[in-house]
Amino acid sequence: MAHVAIFVGSMYGNAEGLAEKIRSVLVAAGHEAKVYSSATLADLTTASTALFVSSTTGQGDIPDNLQPLFLQMQSQFPMMTGKLCGVIALGDSSYGDTYCGAGRQIDTLLQELNATLPVKRLDVDACEYFEPWEAAETWVADWITHLE
């Protein structure tokens, strides 16, 4: 059984709704999961497994509620060697170069921190999927197979 911390960056609730759905799927699969809509670096470093679910704001920016954690990760650079992580990025492809910018930034930072990312980041396009779970369901099932 894994203990999964789900860190959410959400402006209008889509990412938070998706995180709650993933939490329920994890619990149904016998894992423990907690959703953090406001988190500290301590929440991340004490988590055995971390999943980031984030929408993108502005010009590819990280939502305000996840920004403090992201900045702490950048400044304190806690090595995450061996920590299983995942990233689901929500965005709108009509925004061009900034599409899923928050998720891309998180993914890059996790790689720099040497986290284990067994499944490639999932980018969910709001132009294709009204409900992000439709795009995420198969990815989540695959990611869960990597949990202890």
WOTA-V609673 format. One record per pair of residues at least 6 apart in sequence whose C-alpha atoms are under 7 Angstrom apart, sorted by the first residue. I is the first residue (numbers start at 1). J is the second residue. D is the distance in whole Angstrom. If there is no record, write none. Layout:
I/J/D
I/J/D
This chain:
1/30/6
1/31/5
1/148/6
2/31/5
2/32/6
2/147/6
2/148/6
3/31/6
3/32/5
3/33/6
3/48/6
3/49/6
4/32/6
4/33/5
4/34/6
4/47/7
4/48/7
4/49/5
4/50/6
5/33/6
5/34/5
5/35/6
5/47/6
5/49/6
5/50/5
5/51/6
6/19/7
6/34/6
6/35/5
6/36/6
6/50/6
6/51/5
6/52/6
7/35/6
7/36/5
7/37/6
7/51/6
7/52/5
7/53/6
8/15/7
8/16/6
8/19/7
8/36/6
8/37/5
8/52/6
8/53/5
8/54/6
8/66/7
9/15/7
9/37/7
9/53/6
9/54/4
9/55/6
9/62/7
9/63/5
9/65/6
9/66/5
10/16/6
10/54/6
10/55/6
10/63/6
11/63/6
15/53/6
15/54/6
15/55/6
18/132/7
18/133/6
19/35/7
19/53/6
20/35/7
23/33/6
23/34/7
26/32/7
26/33/7
27/33/7
37/65/7
38/65/6
38/66/6
39/69/6
40/69/6
41/69/6
41/72/6
41/73/7
48/83/6
49/83/6
49/84/5
49/85/6
50/84/6
50/85/5
50/86/7
51/85/5
51/86/5
51/87/6
52/86/6
52/87/5
52/88/6
53/87/6
53/88/5
53/89/6
54/88/6
54/89/5
54/90/6
54/102/7
54/103/6
55/63/7
55/89/6
55/90/4
55/91/6
55/102/7
56/62/6
56/63/6
56/90/6
56/91/6
56/100/6
56/101/6
56/102/5
57/63/6
59/98/6
60/98/4
60/99/6
60/100/7
60/101/4
60/102/6
61/101/6
61/102/5
62/102/5
77/113/7
78/113/7
79/113/5
79/114/6
80/113/5
80/114/6
80/115/5
81/114/5
81/115/5
81/116/7
82/115/6
82/116/6
83/115/5
83/116/6
84/115/6
84/116/5
84/117/6
85/115/6
85/116/6
85/117/5
86/117/6
86/119/7
86/121/7
87/103/7
87/107/6
87/121/5
87/122/6
88/103/7
88/121/6
88/122/5
88/123/6
89/100/6
89/102/7
89/103/4
89/122/6
89/123/5
89/124/6
90/100/6
90/123/6
90/124/5
90/125/6
91/99/5
91/100/5
91/124/6
91/125/5
91/126/6
92/99/6
92/125/5
92/126/5
92/127/6
93/99/5
93/125/6
93/127/7
100/123/6
119/143/6
124/132/6
124/135/6
129/135/7
